Amino acid sequence: MQKYNSEKLKAISDNIRIDIIKSLSEAGSGHTGGSLGITDIFTVLYFNVLNHDPGNPEWEDRDRVILSIGHVAPVLYSTLAHAGYFPKEELKTLRKLGSRLQGHPGKEHGLSGIELSAGSLGQGLSVSVGLAISAKMDNKNHRVYSIHGDGELQEGAIWEAAMSAAHYRLDNLTAVIDRNCVQIDGKTSDVMELEPLADKWKSFGWNVIECNGHDHAELIKAFKDAKTFKDKPSVIIAKTIMGKGVKEIEDNYRWHGKAPNKEEAERFIKQILKK
Amino acid sequence: MKYINKGDKPTKTGFGEGLAKAGEKHSNLICLGTDITSSVGMNYFSEKFPERFFSLGIAEQNAIGVAAGFALAGKIPVFSTYGVFAAMRVTDQVRVSVCYNNLHVVIGGAHAGISVGPDGATHQALEDIAVMRVLPNMTVLSPCDATQTKVATIAAIEKVKGPVYVRFGREAVPDFTDPNQEFEIGKGQLLKDGNDISIISTGHLTWEALHAAYQLEKEGISARVINIHTIKPIDEHIIVKAARETHAVITAEEHQVNGGFGSAVAEVVVRNFPVPMDFIGMNDSFGESGEPEELMQKYGMTAASVIEKVKKILSL
């Protein structure tokens, strides 16, 4: 698929955000804050970084994206639709009976572009490790991108997986942490401190890259640096703001698991367009 | 025909032999170890195909996810640890990463049952059948001896498309089934015909069930013995036929009665042809340390306990 520069990416991420808000408002429930906060990362991944072909989603040599935090499904769906995996019209069916757009990604419902049914936190990195070892065994050059929340890192299984990725020197694996510093009960530092986060990953044998998770150019560089680093898996700790793009909900953990009503949705969309 | 013990052999050896055999034919077969590789019989594979064996340390939750990743990439991963961990420490990982994705991951549940003996309750898997059979997409195999465990393992690799749990034990137990048997997923086996009652059993207890039936024959009671090596999908036909023709059913398993194999049989019986039933197995308690035979006796999982239950149910 064509790779876009950071100028074009800005407009794409605005449109992805607008469709996230529309679909969540139609659904009446779902995770708004996290989906908007991680939108720039998804935009850069799907419109600049990944080797993929929306017309041939099962292409053997495609890069794999494992979304461990299934609750931000709206950003995955909106990004996939914008990339051309399925018609944008279908975004309206989010969370509805019979929809291919399940509340958390469910492959058995047949939506193209989904690599893994997931949503129970702390499981995706292990799956990514299996995919990455497998690619190395088969001398394949595709990469595995594993997307995680920061709160999710409180799950012990993440660190089991982190150990194993370093043990097998999986330099074809890039993990991305959406470091927004908030989770459902409040600030991550109040719920369960994660710092010193970069040191934790370093001590587990990973190459650590820190960047601004809303700056497209910085993200592009971070993904490039991860790709060229040898012998260790890389983790990009991307500093983000939950609810990014909609000023009135930015950094407000109350919007972690809440959907906007019709009125709010209209207001939010205006705020995104104004910028 | 009367079944003869060819010599005691642990069912985990059958698991290991099955992996080694299937590994020759399937170059995409992968084994994942969590520090107890020989203890679960996986050394038969890891010594033969070291390049396809991956050590993952004492980290079962990760191992299940790694297995799911291998399966997504087109490999056939086998993960094995003690049944207590395989079924319960990682239930959520098995449910979501493996079952919800309907991935062909082979899970070996070792050290099943109370016959693990002296290690005591923490390591005696007595709830794994109940947990595994309730998960959508999961196939549950529970072979009765080492020979059958070998063919069951190969069938789990070759014939099942989705997740599959293979249950086996540590103790050497009578090895009596035909080495040339074909393992048909979902098919029960009529080992001995009879008209007065049916003893439907799984795993190690099938040998006890047979011996109970031989003894009962001498006392004028004609007991049918059916071995169920596939608990899910279960062979409804053979169970309903048994209920219809013998009018009483006893199940036998080295596992909790609650929610286990007996419950699976009862679900079939009550829906189709309700008859009096009773259950041999653990009765809602943990095990304890002891020699395997002492424990089997204390907790009522021997031929003698089968005979006792048969007589009780027939006198109703």
Interface residues (C-beta under 8 A of the other chain):
Chain A: R64 G106 K107 E108 E115 L116 S117 A118 G119 S120 G122 Q123 G124 L125 S126 V127 S128 V129 G130 L131 A132 I133 S134 A135 M137 D138 G156 A157 E160 A161 M163 S164 H167 Y168
Chain B: F54 L56 G57 A59 Q61 N62 A63 I64 G65 V66 A67 A68 G69 F70 A71 L72 A73 G74 K75 P77 D92 Q93 R95 V96 S97 Y100 N101 N102
